[in-house]
Amino acid sequence: MKVIISRVELVDKLSGIQSIVEKRSTMPILSHFLLNVGDENWITATDLETAITEPIEIKETKEPGTLCLPARKLYEIVREVDDDIELVSEDSEWVRLTSGKSSFRIACMNPDDFPKWPEITEKKALNISNETLKEMIDRTIYSAGESDTRYTLNSLLFHIKPEDNTLRVVGTDGHRLSIIKTTIEPEFQEETKLIVPRKSASELRKFLASQDGDVTIDITDKHVIFNIGDIKFLVRLIEGSYPDYEQVIPVDNQKKLNIDRQAFIKALKRVSIISREKSNAVKLDVTDSTLTITASHPDVGEATDELAIEYSGESISLGFNARYLIDALNNMASERVFFELQEPLTPTLLREADREDYLSVIMPMRI
């Protein structure tokens, strides 16, 4: 291979794959990426769970070919040089990089050893707007587990329900749950559940933020491919059973209070300073028209705050992890939210006053 690539173009492409390539892997080739120059010019990176292939603009092709290059080291180099990059392969193990007066000889790996993109034969397709898909991930990923031993919780569920033509995205770590739904075209005849790893969903969100237009989702038994413009983002689905989230969502909470969202967030942040530890425990005392938030710590002290609310019902006291409440409220947009309660230790529903397609469920805690 012998090519010239714009420095700006190469920096942009390499920055986008840094969190996908594996930095501490038992497979060194996963810290590399493929650069293919020929009839089509593209780069590919993978960590075996997620893979991405996207086009790259080549300024001048003197000799086409394929290279398997170290992603991090090459990124560090191209960020520091000033001129366009010339890459000249010596063989499958070495490549010469030149930029202005700077020259580097870099070790690379055999491209034949790079993991192959899976062959997709049978698939189902779903179209959704980029903006909608990004919002669905944004509003649910905070609820997904990160290092839970129940590995299916470290993921988002994409649930296609043909009976009401909806796509639902769900995140839960066992203590809280968020769900958002949108209407889709009535093309799916069977209920479909896709368990997408949290890391993959987080990386997908980054690429959605940089693109416009619709996204085509190709679904197979083991993989899902998000086609974002010219970018193909492939995810290996998690095998297993996702929790029956619909059984967790309370449907008959009788105690409902209406509260200013921003005021609620600020009060929770103030009071939780006292209990800033693993549990972040705060106590909510709900009485007619008043919500009292308290926290205490034997080595620190106590804190109390009050908020005006719209509520008519029996008084009730509950305990919560303040961070869970703040996360849920921060992922809402309306001025006022509904806080729906039943008993001190039963699931609590939190939803926006002006939309029905998104809600959050939080489990109270003993205090």
C-alpha positions, 0 to 999 in steps of 0.5 A: 500500500502507498497512500496519502491521507489528510491529517484531519481526516485520519485524526477524525477517524482514529478518534472515533474508534479509540474506545472500541479498540481493546487496549488491554487485551489478551489478543493484541490484534484487537488493539489494531484496526484495518485500513482498506484502500481499493475500490472502496476505502474504509476502516474497521475496528472491533473488540469482538463485542462491537465492530464498526466499519466506516468510509475514509477519504484518501487524498491520493492512492498510489498503490491500493492494499490493506494494513492492520495498524496499531490504533492508539499509537498511530492516533498519538502520532497523527495528532502531533504532526502538522502535514498530510500523512503518507503511508507506505507498507514495507510488508505485512509487519512494517509500515513507513509513515511520513508527514513533512520532515517527520518519519516513523517506521511502525510495526503492524500485524497481518491483516489476514489475522484480523477478526472477520466481519460476520456473514449476514444471510437472513435478517429483518430490518427496522427503520428509525430516525437518528434523533429518536434512537439517540434519545431512547438510548440517552434516557435509558442507559443510565439505569443499566448495570455496569458490573453486575454478575447478572450479565444481562443487566449490564445491557439495554433491551430493545423490545419490538412488540408487533401487537402495538407496533412499538419499539421499547428500549429498557434499562435496569440494574435491579434497583431502578428501571427506565423505559421509553417507547416509540411507534414503528412501521407494522412490519414485524410479525413476531415479538423480538428482544435484542439484548445490547451490551451497555458499552456497545449502546454507549459507543453507538450513541456517540456515532448517532450524535455525529450523523443525521438522517434515518437509521436502518437496523438489521436484525439477525439471531446473534447480531444487530447492525445499525446502519448510520449513513455510510457507517455500519455499527455491528453488535454481538447480542447478549444471550440470555433472558432479560428480566420481565420488566413489565411486571415491575412497572406499577399500574395502580399506585394511588398516592400521586404527587405533582412536583417541580422537577428542578426544585426537586433535583436541587433539594435532593442534591443539597440534602444528600451532601450529608449522606454522600456514601454508597447508599446516598440514603434520603428520607421523603416524608409526604404530607398534604402539600409538603414534601420534606427531605431529610438525611443524617449521618452519625459522623457528619450531621443532619440535613432537612429541606422542604418543597411545596407539592400538589398532593392529597392523600394519606401521609407516607414516608419512604427512603431512596438512594438520592442518586437514583432519583437525581439520575431519573429527574435529570433525564426528564425535560418537563417542568413538573413531574408526577411521583406515584407511590403505593407503600413504603417498600413497593416500586415507585413510578416517576414520569413527566407531566406532559408525556406518556412514552417515558417513565422511570421506576425506582425501588425504595430502600429501608431507612 
